Amino acid sequence: MPEPLSSGLAVNPAELPPVREPTESEAAWFREHPEVSGMATEDDAVILNPFANLSPTERRAVIRNEQARVLMRTGRAPRPTFALTEEQRRLL
């Protein structure tokens, strides 16, 4: 059964980007950046920070967010089309 992403986009779970263990260099980067919980990698996979103390719910949220990032980056899901608010523009 397709898994709905937060946008309502249905994606077959078999087509979701894989979650893999970080390489040694990625783990070293995470060690230096404990504020980063996970990332979408250049090989279109998702990795989690092995040093982050995430709850199961937080882990799922990070995975889902990074999978959505890969899907948008690779053209398998639409990118958001809404405009930034004035407050968001000021912060950028």
N, C-alpha and C positions, 0 to 999 in steps of 0.2 A: 504494500500500500504506500502511495507517495506520502512523503513527510512535508507538511506545510512549513514554509519559512515564515518569518514574521510579516512579510509583505503579502502573504496569501499565496505566493508562488508555490506550486506543488512540484516537488522533485522526487523522482524515484530514488530511494535510498542507495541503490546500486550505482547511481550516477553522481552521488555526492563526493566531493573531494575527500581523499583518505586522510586519516589522522595517523601520523607516524611519530616515532621517537626522534628527538633532536639529535643532530650530529654532534660530535665533540665541540666543533667551533660554535655551533648554535647554542649548545649548553653553556659554553664559556660566555657568550654574549648575554644570555639570560642571567647568568650569575652576576654580571655587572649591571644589569637592568632589571632589578626585582619588581619594578612597578609595571612591567609588561607581562601580562598573563599568558599570551599566546600570539601566534602570527600565521599569516598565510605565506607560504614559502615560494621561492622562485620556481620550484618544481610542481607548483599547484597542489600542494598538500597543506595540511594544518599541523602545527606543533604547539604543544603547551609547555609553559615554563615549568621545568621539573622542580624548581625551587619555590614556586608559588604555593601557598597553602589555600587551595580552593576547595570549596564544598562541592559535592556532586552537582548541585544545581548551577553553581558558578562555572564549573568545568563545561557543562552542557551549553551554557550561554556563550562562553568563549568559543567553543567549537562551532556552534551554529553561526555566530557572527563572522568568524574567519572563513567558514565554508561559503557563506553568502558573498564575502569579498572575492573569493576565488571564482565563484560562478559569474559575478559581474565582470571581473577582470578578463575572463576568457570568453565573454559574450554568451554564456549559457543562461544568463538571467539579465533582465533589464536593469539599468542603473536608475537611481532615483531621478525624477525630473522636476522636483519642487525647488523653489528658490530659497536662498538663505534669508533669515530674518535680519533686520538691521542690527540687532544685538549680536548675532553670529558674525556678521561682517566686521563689526568693530573688534571682536575678539581675534579675528584672523589678521 
